[in-house]
Amino acid sequence: MTIAQVRDELGAAIGEYWDNRAQTYSNGIQSELAGYGRCTWQRVLAHAIESTCDAVAREGRTMRALDLGCGPGFFSILLADEGCAVDAVDMSAKMLERARANAAQAVPGASIAFHQCDAADLPFASESFDVAVSRNLTWLMRDPEAAYAEWLRVLRPGGKLLVFDANWYRYLVDDDVDAARRSDQANAQVYDKGSRATDDEERRCELIAAELPLTSVVRPQWDIQVLERLGATRVSVNEQAWQDLWSADEQAYYGSSPLFMIEARK
C-alpha cells in the first residue's frame, strides 16, 4: 500500500468519526456559545485580528476570513460577529449541517459560505483571505507541514494565521503525560452525556491519533519551526492561552494537554 493510499484510508476514518460526533460536538459548541466561551473567545479573537481589520478597513473593503475545520461553526460565528465575510471548510458533511444550523440561529443573515473539503486541499485561489483561523485541527492533519503551506498559500501578503491547538493524544506515546492525564481526569468532569464522546468513540479517536504524525512530536515548538521554514513571519506563540480561554472545568480536565495559540503573518 502506498503512502497516498494509507493517508486516504486514514482520511476516510477521520471523516467518518466526525460525522458520527457531529451532534454531540455541536451540543458542546452550543453550550459554549451560550455561556462563558463566546465572550472569552470573542475578546481574544478580536484582539488578534484588530490590526488586520484596521488595514482592510483603510482599503475600503470587507475582511475575508477562512474558518479551517469549522466543525459546528464556532469560529464562523465569531468571525461573522467581527464583520468578516467568512468561508468555512470541513471534511465532514454532518458537521457542516450543524454549522449551518448553528450559524442561522446565532448570526442570521451573516455572510458565511460553507464548503465540504479537506482543509489541506482548499478550493480557493492563492492570496484570497486576510485571516485564517483553526481550533483543534492541526493535530488531525495527515501531512501537517503541507497543511500549513496550503493555509499560508491562501492568505494575502500580510495576512494572519491563527492556530489554537494542543498536543492532543500525546499521552499515547508519553507515559508521564498519560499519568498526568489520568490524575487530572480522575474526578474532573467537563461535558455532560449530550456533549462528550462515548467510550467507544474515544477508543476510535485514539486509534486514529496513533496513526497521525503530530501525536508523537513536541508542540508548539514543531509548529514554530515549520511555519518559519515555510516563510511565515512574526511567528509567535502563547503557551498560556488555555488559562484565558478555557473554563475552570476544562483546565482541570485537560490540564495535561494545555491549549496554545500561534500567530503568524504571511
NORFENQUI-V954674 format. One record per residue. N is the residue number from 1. SS is DSSP state (@ for helix, = for strand, . for the rest). OMEGA is omega as a letter, one per 30 degrees, with the letter a starting at -180 (none if undefined). Layout:
BEGIN
((N & SS & OMEGA) (N & SS & OMEGA))
END
This chain:
BEGIN
((1 & . & a) (2 & . & l) (3 & @ & a) (4 & @ & l) (5 & @ & l) (6 & @ & l) (7 & @ & l) (8 & @ & l) (9 & @ & l) (10 & @ & l) (11 & @ & l) (12 & @ & l) (13 & @ & l) (14 & @ & l) (15 & @ & l) (16 & @ & a) (17 & @ & a) (18 & @ & l) (19 & @ & a) (20 & @ & a) (21 & @ & a) (22 & @ & a) (23 & @ & a) (24 & @ & l) (25 & @ & l) (26 & @ & l) (27 & @ & l) (28 & @ & l) (29 & @ & l) (30 & @ & l) (31 & @ & l) (32 & @ & l) (33 & @ & a) (34 & @ & a) (35 & . & a) (36 & @ & a) (37 & @ & a) (38 & @ & a) (39 & @ & a) (40 & @ & l) (41 & @ & l) (42 & @ & l) (43 & @ & a) (44 & @ & a) (45 & @ & a) (46 & @ & l) (47 & @ & a) (48 & @ & a) (49 & @ & a) (50 & @ & a) (51 & @ & l) (52 & @ & l) (53 & @ & a) (54 & @ & a) (55 & @ & l) (56 & @ & l) (57 & @ & l) (58 & @ & l) (59 & . & l) (60 & . & l) (61 & . & l) (62 & . & l) (63 & . & l) (64 & = & a) (65 & = & l) (66 & = & l) (67 & = & a) (68 & = & a) (69 & . & a) (70 & . & a) (71 & . & a) (72 & . & l) (73 & . & a) (74 & @ & a) (75 & @ & l) (76 & @ & l) (77 & @ & a) (78 & @ & l) (79 & @ & l) (80 & @ & l) (81 & @ & l) (82 & . & l) (83 & . & a) (84 & . & l) (85 & = & a) (86 & = & l) (87 & = & a) (88 & = & a) (89 & = & l) (90 & = & l) (91 & . & a) (92 & . & l) (93 & @ & a) (94 & @ & l) (95 & @ & a) (96 & @ & l) (97 & @ & l) (98 & @ & l) (99 & @ & l) (100 & @ & a) (101 & @ & a) (102 & @ & l) (103 & @ & l) (104 & @ & l) (105 & @ & a) (106 & @ & a) (107 & . & a) (108 & . & l) (109 & . & a) (110 & . & l) (111 & . & l) (112 & = & l) (113 & = & a) (114 & = & a) (115 & = & l) (116 & = & l) (117 & . & l) (118 & . & a) (119 & . & l) (120 & . & l) (121 & . & a) (122 & . & a) (123 & . & a) (124 & . & l) (125 & . & l) (126 & . & l) (127 & . & a) (128 & . & a) (129 & = & l) (130 & = & a) (131 & = & l) (132 & = & a) (133 & = & l) (134 & = & l) (135 & = & l) (136 & . & a) (137 & . & a) (138 & @ & a) (139 & @ & a) (140 & @ & a) (141 & . & l) (142 & . & l) (143 & . & a) (144 & @ & l) (145 & @ & l) (146 & @ & l) (147 & @ & l) (148 & @ & l) (149 & @ & l) (150 & @ & a) (151 & @ & l) (152 & @ & l) (153 & @ & a) (154 & . & l) (155 & = & l) (156 & = & l) (157 & = & a) (158 & = & l) (159 & = & a) (160 & = & l) (161 & = & l) (162 & = & a) (163 & = & l) (164 & = & a) (165 & = & l) (166 & . & l) (167 & . & a) (168 & . & l) (169 & . & l) (170 & @ & l) (171 & @ & l) (172 & @ & a) (173 & . & a) (174 & . & a) (175 & @ & a) (176 & @ & l) (177 & @ & l) (178 & @ & l) (179 & @ & l) (180 & @ & l) (181 & @ & a) (182 & @ & l) (183 & @ & l) (184 & @ & a) (185 & @ & a) (186 & . & a) (187 & . & a) (188 & . & l) (189 & . & a) (190 & . & a) (191 & . & l) (192 & . & a) (193 & . & l) (194 & . & a) (195 & . & a) (196 & . & l) (197 & . & l) (198 & . & l) (199 & @ & l) (200 & @ & l) (201 & @ & l) (202 & @ & l) (203 & @ & l) (204 & @ & a) (205 & @ & l) (206 & @ & l) (207 & @ & l) (208 & @ & a) (209 & @ & a) (210 & . & a) (211 & . & a) (212 & . & a) (213 & @ & a) (214 & @ & l) (215 & @ & a) (216 & @ & l) (217 & . & l) (218 & . & a) (219 & . & g) (220 & . & a) (221 & @ & l) (222 & @ & a) (223 & @ & a) (224 & @ & a) (225 & @ & a) (226 & @ & a) (227 & @ & l) (228 & @ & l) (229 & @ & l) (230 & . & l) (231 & . & l) (232 & . & a) (233 & = & l) (234 & = & l) (235 & = & l) (236 & = & a) (237 & = & l) (238 & = & a) (239 & . & l) (240 & . & a) (241 & @ & a) (242 & @ & a) (243 & @ & l) (244 & @ & a) (245 & @ & a) (246 & . & l) (247 & . & l) (248 & @ & l) (249 & @ & l) (250 & @ & l) (251 & @ & a) (252 & @ & a) (253 & @ & a) (254 & @ & a) (255 & @ & a) (256 & @ & l) (257 & @ & a) (258 & . & l) (259 & . & l) (260 & = & a) (261 & = & l) (262 & = & l) (263 & = & l) (264 & = & l) (265 & = & l) (266 & . & none))
END
